[in-house]
């Protein structure tokens, strides 16, 4: 499948670039990915997955290739971005191009790191950023409504439908809510996709704390309680990281990182952020394994086998005949494809099969 990108956004001085630097230390060589990039503000980051390495070990594979997520470091946002303040227009156009947003919010107090608003209030920071997205979307929707209204008046079916959905979204935005706060039908989604709305994108909130600092999550602070209530009420996903600490240990081996995290009681690391980002994009992983290579492939959740196969090659979708499928744990438990066939664990599925996270697949075309 084509690349899927998460844009890292946040106010100035919240640790956005530090986080990006820690992430891109994990960047993989782009040669195995057709969508490789040389943009310094983009990093192709592997998704941590122990299943991949276990399968590779079983198959004694020459190469092991993980699934990846692409992260883009987007310029810091300031209040008034939707009206062109700061790098406003540039910032908003960069968000339009990503599939999801990682919104970095500072939850530590430190007199040496100035906050753009002079005080630490994570919920207020979120409101500032989200309001800019809402205001930009209102402008987009209003503009589109103006051009579609004429066609709707003349009774054109598509235009009438589009006008209805635009009015529905406009009402939500007018209330100061994000466009992603309600569900849409498949037809409505198709119409809205063309608008590239900002506040409809899935958001993962990244709460940045500081090792040894005054962290709101550790001092039973009301500001943190309010923040968690907001996440629960809006059904939002969040992850807690220490961007500075992760940046400092970025050159360490995995075992050294584990040791340091335990010593600093840092519960979440970069790996958790990557996994949650992958989840936010609504992605699942399936595998192919053999002597030549074991590889993790990415597809959207609820994809049929032919659509999932497209990640490998378009022929796998267009010329799909069937797929031999086994769950990764079942394959590991018997130790080889041959034994899986003998024991009847390998099953043949057709075009309608919905691929599950963790399936090991051999496509027949």
C-alpha positions in Angstrom: 0.0 0.0 0.0 1.1 3.6 -0.4 2.7 5.4 2.5 0.7 6.5 5.5 2.0 9.6 7.3 1.6 11.0 10.8 2.2 14.7 11.3 3.8 15.8 14.6 2.2 19.0 15.6 2.3 21.2 18.7 2.9 24.7 20.1 6.4 26.0 20.2 8.7 24.6 23.0 6.6 21.5 23.8 9.3 19.1 22.7 8.1 18.4 19.2 11.4 18.4 17.4 13.1 16.5 20.3 10.5 13.8 19.9 11.0 13.8 16.1 14.8 13.4 16.6 14.3 10.5 18.9 11.9 8.8 16.5 14.1 9.3 13.4 17.1 7.7 15.1 15.0 4.6 14.6 14.6 5.3 10.9 15.1 2.4 8.5 17.0 2.3 5.3 14.5 3.4 2.6 15.6 1.0 -0.1 13.0 -1.6 0.8 10.2 0.9 0.6 9.0 2.3 -2.7 7.9 5.6 -1.2 11.3 6.5 0.3 12.0 10.1 0.9 15.0 12.4 1.4 13.1 15.2 3.1 14.9 15.9 6.4 11.6 16.6 8.2 10.3 13.1 7.3 11.3 9.9 9.0 10.4 6.3 8.1 10.1 4.5 11.4 9.8 0.7 11.9 6.9 -0.6 13.9 8.2 -2.7 16.8 6.8 -6.3 16.4 8.3 -9.3 18.1 6.1 -11.6 16.0 8.1 -10.7 12.9 11.5 -11.6 14.4 10.1 -15.0 15.7 8.8 -15.9 12.3 12.1 -14.8 10.7 14.1 -17.0 13.2 11.8 -20.0 12.4 12.3 -19.5 8.6 16.0 -18.7 9.0 15.3 -15.8 6.7 18.1 -13.9 5.0 16.3 -10.6 5.4 13.7 -9.3 7.9 11.7 -6.3 6.9 9.4 -4.5 9.4 6.2 -2.6 8.7 6.8 1.2 8.9 5.0 4.5 9.7 6.2 7.8 8.2 6.4 10.7 10.6 6.6 14.4 9.5 7.8 17.2 11.7 5.4 20.1 11.1 6.4 23.7 12.0 5.2 24.9 15.4 1.7 26.3 15.5 0.7 29.6 17.0 -2.6 31.1 17.9 -4.1 32.7 14.8 -2.6 30.2 12.3 -5.9 29.9 10.5 -5.8 33.6 9.9 -2.2 33.3 8.6 -0.3 34.1 11.8 3.3 32.8 12.1 3.8 30.1 9.5 0.0 29.6 9.6 -0.8 28.8 6.0 2.3 26.6 5.6 1.5 24.8 8.8 -2.1 24.1 7.8 -1.2 22.9 4.3 1.3 20.4 5.7 -1.4 19.0 8.0 -3.7 18.6 5.0 -1.1 16.1 3.5 -0.9 13.7 6.5 -3.3 10.9 7.4 -3.3 11.4 11.1 -1.9 13.8 13.7 0.3 13.3 16.7 -0.4 16.3 18.9 2.4 16.9 21.4 1.3 18.5 24.6 3.7 19.5 27.4 2.8 18.2 30.9 5.9 19.3 32.8 6.8 22.6 34.6 10.3 24.0 34.1 11.3 27.6 34.5 14.2 27.1 32.0 11.9 26.1 29.2 9.6 29.0 28.4 6.0 28.1 27.5 4.6 30.2 24.7 1.5 31.2 26.8 3.6 31.7 30.0 1.9 28.9 31.9 1.5 25.1 31.7 -2.1 24.1 31.0 -2.2 21.1 28.6 -5.9 21.2 28.0 -5.7 24.9 27.1 -2.9 24.0 24.6 -5.0 21.4 23.0 -7.9 23.8 22.7 -5.7 26.4 21.0 -4.4 23.9 18.4 -7.8 22.3 17.8 -9.5 25.6 17.4 -7.1 26.6 14.6 -8.0 23.3 12.8 -11.7 24.0 13.3 -11.5 27.6 12.0 -9.5 26.5 9.0 -12.1 23.8 8.3 -15.0 26.3 8.6 -13.4 28.4 5.9 -13.1 25.3 3.7 -16.7 24.2 4.3 -18.2 27.7 3.8 -16.3 28.1 0.5 -17.5 24.7 -0.8 -21.1 25.3 0.4 -21.1 28.5 -1.6 -20.1 26.7 -4.8 -22.3 23.7 -4.3 -25.5 25.6 -3.3 -26.3 26.6 -6.9 -26.2 23.0 -8.2 -28.2 21.8 -5.3 -30.9 24.4 -6.0 -31.3 23.1 -9.6 -31.9 19.6 -8.0 -28.7 17.8 -8.9 -28.8 14.7 -6.7 -25.0 14.7 -5.9 -25.0 18.4 -5.1 -28.1 18.0 -2.8 -26.3 15.2 -0.9 -23.1 17.1 -0.6 -24.9 20.2 0.6 -26.6 18.2 3.3 -23.3 16.7 4.6 -21.5 20.0 4.4 -24.3 21.7 6.5 -24.0 18.8 9.0 -20.3 19.3 9.4 -20.6 23.1 9.5 -23.0 22.8 12.4 -20.5 20.7 14.3 -17.6 23.1 13.6 -19.8 26.1 14.6 -20.2 24.5 18.0 -16.4 24.5 18.4 -16.2 20.7 17.9 -13.9 18.8 15.7 -15.2 17.3 12.5 -14.0 13.9 13.8 -16.4 14.1 16.8 -19.2 12.4 14.9 -19.5 9.3 12.7 -20.1 9.4 9.0 -21.6 6.9 6.5 -19.4 5.5 3.7 -21.0 7.9 1.2 -20.5 10.9 3.4 -16.8 9.9 3.9 -16.3 9.8 0.2 -17.6 13.4 -0.2 -15.6 14.7 2.8 -12.3 13.0 1.6 -12.2 15.5 -1.3 -12.2 18.4 1.1 -9.1 17.3 3.1 -10.5 18.6 6.3 -8.0 19.0 9.2 -10.2 18.3 12.2 -11.5 15.1 10.7 -8.1 13.4 10.9 -7.6 10.9 13.7 -5.5 12.4 16.6 -3.1 10.7 19.0 -2.2 13.0 21.9 1.4 12.7 23.0 1.9 13.9 26.6 5.5 15.0 27.0 6.9 14.8 30.5 10.4 15.5 31.8 12.6 13.2 33.8 13.3 14.7 37.2 10.9 17.6 36.5 7.6 18.6 38.0 5.3 16.4 35.9 1.5 17.0 36.2 0.8 13.2 36.0 3.0 12.6 39.1 1.7 15.3 41.5 -2.0 14.6 41.4 -2.6 17.9 39.7 -6.1 19.1 38.7 -4.8 20.1 35.3 -3.9 16.5 34.6 -7.3 15.3 35.9 -9.1 17.7 33.5 -6.9 16.5 30.6 -7.7 12.8 31.3 -11.4 13.7 31.6 -11.2 15.4 28.2 -9.6 12.3 26.6 -12.3 10.0 28.1 -15.2 12.2 27.1 -13.9 12.7 23.5 -12.8 9.0 23.3 -9.3 10.2 22.4 -6.1 8.1 22.4 -3.1 9.3 24.3 0.4 8.1 25.2 2.9 9.5 27.7 6.6 9.9 26.7 9.7 11.8 27.9 10.9 13.2 24.5 14.2 14.5 26.0 15.0 11.2 27.8 14.2 9.3 24.6 16.4 11.6 22.6 19.3 11.1 25.1 19.1 7.3 24.9 18.4 7.1 21.2 21.9 5.7 20.4 21.7 2.9 23.1 21.0 -0.7 22.3 17.4 -2.0 23.0 18.5 -3.8 26.2 20.3 -0.7 27.5 17.2 1.4 26.8 15.1 -1.1 28.7 17.5 -0.8 31.7 17.6 3.0 31.6 13.8 3.2 31.4 13.4 1.0 34.4 15.9 3.0 36.3 14.1 6.2 35.5 10.6 4.7 36.0 9.7 5.8 32.5 6.7 3.7 31.7 6.2 4.5 28.0 8.9 4.8 25.4 9.1 5.6 21.7 8.0 2.1 20.9 4.7 2.5 22.5 4.2 5.8 20.6 4.9 4.1 17.3 2.5 1.2 18.1 -0.2 3.7 19.1 0.4 5.8 15.9 0.0 2.6 13.8 -3.3 1.9 15.6 -4.5 5.5 15.2 -4.0 5.0 11.4 -6.4 2.0 11.7 -3.7 -0.4 10.4 -3.1 -4.1 10.9 -0.1 -6.2 10.1 0.1 -9.5 8.2 3.2 -11.5 7.4 5.0 -13.4 4.6 7.8 -15.6 5.6 10.4 -17.9 3.9 14.1 -18.5 3.6 14.6 -15.4 1.4 12.8 -12.9 3.7 10.2 -12.5 6.4 8.3 -9.3 6.0 5.5 -7.4 7.9 3.0 -5.9 5.5 0.5 -3.1 6.3 -3.1 -3.0 5.4 -6.2 -1.2 6.6 -8.3 -3.0 9.2 -11.2 -5.0 7.7 -9.4 -5.4 4.3 -10.3 -8.4 2.1 -7.5 -10.7 1.0 -7.1 -9.2 -2.5 -7.0 -5.6 -1.1 -4.4 -6.7 1.5 -2.4 -8.4 -1.3 -2.1 -5.0 -3.1 0.5 -4.0 -0.5 2.8 -6.6 -2.0 1.9 -6.0 -5.7 -1.1 -4.8 -7.7 -1.3 -8.2 -9.4 -2.1 -9.7 -6.0 -5.3 -7.8 -6.1 -6.2 -7.9 -9.8 -5.2 -11.6 -10.4 -6.1 -13.0 -7.0 -7.1 -16.6 -7.0 -6.8 -17.7 -3.4 -4.7 -17.3 -0.3 -3.2 -19.9 2.0 -3.5 -18.6 5.6 -2.3 -19.5 9.0 -2.2 -17.5 12.2 1.4 -16.6 13.2 1.3 -18.5 16.6 -0.1 -21.6 15.0 2.8 -21.6 12.4 5.4 -21.1 15.2 3.9 -23.9 17.3 4.3 -26.5 14.5 7.6 -24.9 13.2 7.2 -25.0 9.4 4.7 -24.7 6.5 5.1 -28.4 5.7 4.0 -29.4 9.2 1.2 -26.8 9.1 -0.2 -28.4 5.9 0.1 -31.9 7.4 -1.7 -31.0 10.5 -4.5 -29.1 8.6 -3.7 -25.8 10.2 -3.1 -24.1 6.8 -6.4 -23.1 5.3 -7.4 -21.8 1.8 -9.4 -18.6 1.7 -11.1 -16.8 -1.2 -11.8 -13.2 -2.2 -14.2 -12.5 0.6 -11.8 -13.3 3.4 -11.2 -10.5 5.9 -7.5 -10.4 6.8 -6.7 -10.6 10.6 -3.8 -8.9 12.4 -1.2 -11.6 12.7 -2.1 -13.7 9.7 0.7 -15.3 7.7 -0.3 -15.4 4.1 0.8 -17.0 0.8 -1.0 -15.5 -2.1 -1.9 -17.5 -5.2 -2.3 -15.5 -8.5 
